[in-house]
Amino acid sequence: MPSTTDPIRLMAFVAALCAAPAALALSTDRSKPLNIDANYQKSTQSRTGKAGDPDITRLDGNVAMTQGSMQAHADHATVYQNPGGVADANGNYGSLTRVILTGTPAHLQQVHDGDCGLMSADADTIDYDNLTGVALLTGNVTVVQHGKGEFHGQRMRYNTNTGEMESGDASASSRVHMVMQPRSQQPEAAANGDCTKAAAAH
């Protein structure tokens, strides 16, 4: 699996949880290497080397990904990446285009800029599209913004570019549950914009 310093914005979907202001994943994470461990991996290179025909890496068993404060754990993961000669919209070559995590459950957590709070999410499947910035969580979804609130449901769609969240539908069988905590005092680390200590503590 080639290493990359592209941002894994996979965790940013939890940043606007429970009516908190939209926030991005910890910005320093983006400059860190992506480390992946698993019991088994199989990589298949693009046959054409062109856009739309990605390199694919499949990971199985005890999958663990870390990039700075971001941590992901899953039973299985599939990582889609542009071939080395294909640039994304930002001019980056070989960038990640999509990551799918599955597990019982798949788990993600990350510190985010702003209040240095810890975000965590669990779901049967977490599917993040890096091209659109949209993450889709399905199956036994639990998203927690520690100290602020939590969400439970079967499906959540989160746009990491706009902070828009959507879950459930208008049918009688659709139910979502949210818990909103009263605003707590801002963490000291957030006052000076340095989340390094908060990241190290989690």
VOVEXLUM-191240 format. One record per residue (C-alpha): x, y, z; residue in one letter; residue number from 1. Coordinates in steps of 0.5 Angstrom, whole numbers, plus 500, padded with zeros to 3 digits. Layout:
// VOVEXLUM-191240
+-----+-----+-----+------+--------+
!  c1 !  c2 !  c3 ! baba ! drenfi !
+-----+-----+-----+------+--------+
!   X !   Y !   Z !    a !    NUM !
...
+-----+-----+-----+------+--------+
***
This chain:
// VOVEXLUM-191240
+-----+-----+-----+------+--------+
!  c1 !  c2 !  c3 ! baba ! drenfi !
+-----+-----+-----+------+--------+
! 500 ! 500 ! 500 !    m !      1 !
! 503 ! 507 ! 498 !    p !      2 !
! 504 ! 512 ! 503 !    s !      3 !
! 501 ! 518 ! 502 !    t !      4 !
! 500 ! 525 ! 506 !    t !      5 !
! 493 ! 527 ! 503 !    d !      6 !
! 488 ! 529 ! 508 !    p !      7 !
! 484 ! 523 ! 510 !    i !      8 !
! 478 ! 527 ! 511 !    r !      9 !
! 474 ! 521 ! 513 !    l !     10 !
! 473 ! 523 ! 520 !    m !     11 !
! 471 ! 530 ! 519 !    a !     12 !
! 464 ! 528 ! 518 !    f !     13 !
! 463 ! 528 ! 525 !    v !     14 !
! 465 ! 535 ! 526 !    a !     15 !
! 458 ! 538 ! 526 !    a !     16 !
! 455 ! 533 ! 530 !    l !     17 !
! 449 ! 536 ! 535 !    c !     18 !
! 448 ! 543 ! 532 !    a !     19 !
! 456 ! 544 ! 534 !    a !     20 !
! 459 ! 549 ! 529 !    p !     21 !
! 462 ! 546 ! 523 !    a !     22 !
! 469 ! 544 ! 524 !    a !     23 !
! 475 ! 541 ! 520 !    l !     24 !
! 479 ! 535 ! 522 !    a !     25 !
! 485 ! 537 ! 526 !    l !     26 !
! 489 ! 540 ! 520 !    s !     27 !
! 496 ! 538 ! 523 !    t !     28 !
! 494 ! 531 ! 521 !    d !     29 !
! 494 ! 532 ! 514 !    r !     30 !
! 501 ! 533 ! 514 !    s !     31 !
! 502 ! 526 ! 517 !    k !     32 !
! 504 ! 519 ! 514 !    p !     33 !
! 498 ! 514 ! 513 !    l !     34 !
! 500 ! 508 ! 517 !    n !     35 !
! 496 ! 502 ! 516 !    i !     36 !
! 496 ! 495 ! 519 !    d !     37 !
! 492 ! 489 ! 517 !    a !     38 !
! 493 ! 481 ! 518 !    n !     39 !
! 492 ! 481 ! 510 !    y !     40 !
! 492 ! 486 ! 504 !    q !     41 !
! 492 ! 485 ! 497 !    k !     42 !
! 493 ! 491 ! 492 !    s !     43 !
! 491 ! 491 ! 485 !    t !     44 !
! 494 ! 496 ! 480 !    q !     45 !
! 490 ! 500 ! 475 !    s !     46 !
! 490 ! 496 ! 468 !    r !     47 !
! 489 ! 503 ! 464 !    t !     48 !
! 493 ! 508 ! 469 !    g !     49 !
! 487 ! 513 ! 467 !    k !     50 !
! 482 ! 516 ! 471 !    a !     51 !
! 476 ! 512 ! 473 !    g !     52 !
! 480 ! 506 ! 474 !    d !     53 !
! 483 ! 506 ! 481 !    p !     54 !
! 489 ! 502 ! 484 !    d !     55 !
! 485 ! 498 ! 489 !    i !     56 !
! 488 ! 496 ! 496 !    t !     57 !
! 484 ! 491 ! 500 !    r !     58 !
! 485 ! 489 ! 507 !    l !     59 !
! 482 ! 484 ! 512 !    d !     60 !
! 483 ! 482 ! 519 !    g !     61 !
! 485 ! 487 ! 525 !    n !     62 !
! 485 ! 493 ! 520 !    v !     63 !
! 488 ! 499 ! 523 !    a !     64 !
! 489 ! 506 ! 520 !    m !     65 !
! 493 ! 512 ! 524 !    t !     66 !
! 494 ! 519 ! 521 !    q !     67 !
! 496 ! 524 ! 526 !    g !     68 !
! 490 ! 524 ! 531 !    s !     69 !
! 486 ! 520 ! 527 !    m !     70 !
! 485 ! 513 ! 528 !    q !     71 !
! 481 ! 507 ! 525 !    a !     72 !
! 479 ! 500 ! 526 !    h !     73 !
! 475 ! 495 ! 522 !    a !     74 !
! 475 ! 488 ! 520 !    d !     75 !
! 475 ! 490 ! 513 !    h !     76 !
! 477 ! 496 ! 509 !    a !     77 !
! 478 ! 498 ! 501 !    t !     78 !
! 482 ! 503 ! 499 !    v !     79 !
! 481 ! 506 ! 492 !    y !     80 !
! 487 ! 511 ! 490 !    q !     81 !
! 488 ! 514 ! 483 !    n !     82 !
! 494 ! 511 ! 479 !    p !     83 !
! 501 ! 515 ! 480 !    g !     84 !
! 500 ! 519 ! 473 !    g !     85 !
! 493 ! 521 ! 475 !    v !     86 !
! 492 ! 528 ! 478 !    a !     87 !
! 486 ! 530 ! 483 !    d !     88 !
! 482 ! 537 ! 482 !    a !     89 !
! 488 ! 540 ! 487 !    n !     90 !
! 493 ! 537 ! 483 !    g !     91 !
! 495 ! 532 ! 487 !    n !     92 !
! 498 ! 525 ! 484 !    y !     93 !
! 496 ! 518 ! 486 !    g !     94 !
! 491 ! 521 ! 492 !    s !     95 !
! 486 ! 517 ! 495 !    l !     96 !
! 479 ! 517 ! 492 !    t !     97 !
! 475 ! 513 ! 497 !    r !     98 !
! 475 ! 509 ! 503 !    v !     99 !
! 470 ! 504 ! 505 !    i !    100 !
! 471 ! 501 ! 512 !    l !    101 !
! 466 ! 495 ! 515 !    t !    102 !
! 466 ! 492 ! 521 !    g !    103 !
! 462 ! 490 ! 528 !    t !    104 !
! 463 ! 495 ! 528 !    p !    105 !
! 468 ! 499 ! 524 !    a !    106 !
! 470 ! 505 ! 528 !    h !    107 !
! 473 ! 512 ! 527 !    l !    108 !
! 476 ! 517 ! 532 !    q !    109 !
! 480 ! 524 ! 531 !    q !    110 !
! 481 ! 530 ! 534 !    v !    111 !
! 479 ! 537 ! 531 !    h !    112 !
! 481 ! 544 ! 530 !    d !    113 !
! 477 ! 549 ! 534 !    g !    114 !
! 475 ! 546 ! 541 !    d !    115 !
! 480 ! 540 ! 540 !    c !    116 !
! 474 ! 536 ! 542 !    g !    117 !
! 475 ! 528 ! 540 !    l !    118 !
! 470 ! 526 ! 535 !    m !    119 !
! 468 ! 518 ! 535 !    s !    120 !
! 464 ! 514 ! 530 !    a !    121 !
! 462 ! 507 ! 530 !    d !    122 !
! 458 ! 504 ! 524 !    a !    123 !
! 457 ! 497 ! 520 !    d !    124 !
! 460 ! 501 ! 514 !    t !    125 !
! 463 ! 507 ! 513 !    i !    126 !
! 464 ! 510 ! 506 !    d !    127 !
! 468 ! 516 ! 505 !    y !    128 !
! 468 ! 519 ! 498 !    d !    129 !
! 474 ! 524 ! 498 !    n !    130 !
! 472 ! 527 ! 491 !    l !    131 !
! 465 ! 529 ! 493 !    t !    132 !
! 467 ! 530 ! 501 !    g !    133 !
! 461 ! 526 ! 503 !    v !    134 !
! 461 ! 520 ! 508 !    a !    135 !
! 455 ! 515 ! 508 !    l !    136 !
! 455 ! 511 ! 515 !    l !    137 !
! 450 ! 505 ! 515 !    t !    138 !
! 448 ! 500 ! 520 !    g !    139 !
! 448 ! 501 ! 527 !    n !    140 !
! 451 ! 508 ! 527 !    v !    141 !
! 453 ! 512 ! 533 !    t !    142 !
! 457 ! 518 ! 533 !    v !    143 !
! 459 ! 522 ! 539 !    v !    144 !
! 462 ! 529 ! 540 !    q !    145 !
! 465 ! 528 ! 547 !    h !    146 !
! 462 ! 533 ! 552 !    g !    147 !
! 457 ! 536 ! 547 !    k !    148 !
! 452 ! 530 ! 545 !    g !    149 !
! 451 ! 524 ! 541 !    e !    150 !
! 447 ! 521 ! 535 !    f !    151 !
! 444 ! 514 ! 534 !    h !    152 !
! 441 ! 511 ! 528 !    g !    153 !
! 441 ! 507 ! 522 !    q !    154 !
! 444 ! 512 ! 517 !    r !    155 !
! 447 ! 518 ! 516 !    m !    156 !
! 450 ! 522 ! 510 !    r !    157 !
! 455 ! 528 ! 512 !    y !    158 !
! 458 ! 533 ! 507 !    n !    159 !
! 465 ! 535 ! 510 !    t !    160 !
! 465 ! 541 ! 505 !    n !    161 !
! 459 ! 544 ! 508 !    t !    162 !
! 458 ! 541 ! 515 !    g !    163 !
! 451 ! 539 ! 512 !    e !    164 !
! 448 ! 532 ! 516 !    m !    165 !
! 442 ! 528 ! 514 !    e !    166 !
! 439 ! 522 ! 517 !    s !    167 !
! 433 ! 518 ! 517 !    g !    168 !
! 427 ! 520 ! 513 !    d !    169 !
! 419 ! 522 ! 513 !    a !    170 !
! 416 ! 515 ! 514 !    s !    171 !
! 413 ! 512 ! 520 !    a !    172 !
! 418 ! 507 ! 521 !    s !    173 !
! 424 ! 511 ! 521 !    s !    174 !
! 427 ! 514 ! 527 !    r !    175 !
! 433 ! 517 ! 530 !    v !    176 !
! 436 ! 519 ! 537 !    h !    177 !
! 440 ! 525 ! 539 !    m !    178 !
! 443 ! 527 ! 546 !    v !    179 !
! 445 ! 534 ! 546 !    m !    180 !
! 449 ! 536 ! 552 !    q !    181 !
! 449 ! 543 ! 555 !    p !    182 !
! 455 ! 547 ! 553 !    r !    183 !
! 461 ! 546 ! 557 !    s !    184 !
! 467 ! 551 ! 558 !    q !    185 !
! 472 ! 551 ! 552 !    q !    186 !
! 478 ! 547 ! 553 !    p !    187 !
! 484 ! 551 ! 555 !    e !    188 !
! 488 ! 548 ! 549 !    a !    189 !
! 482 ! 551 ! 544 !    a !    190 !
! 484 ! 558 ! 547 !    a !    191 !
! 490 ! 558 ! 543 !    n !    192 !
! 489 ! 554 ! 538 !    g !    193 !
! 494 ! 548 ! 539 !    d !    194 !
! 491 ! 542 ! 540 !    c !    195 !
! 497 ! 538 ! 540 !    t !    196 !
! 496 ! 536 ! 547 !    k !    197 !
! 489 ! 534 ! 546 !    a !    198 !
! 491 ! 530 ! 541 !    a !    199 !
! 496 ! 526 ! 545 !    a !    200 !
! 491 ! 525 ! 551 !    a !    201 !
! 487 ! 521 ! 547 !    h !    202 !
+-----+-----+-----+------+--------+
***
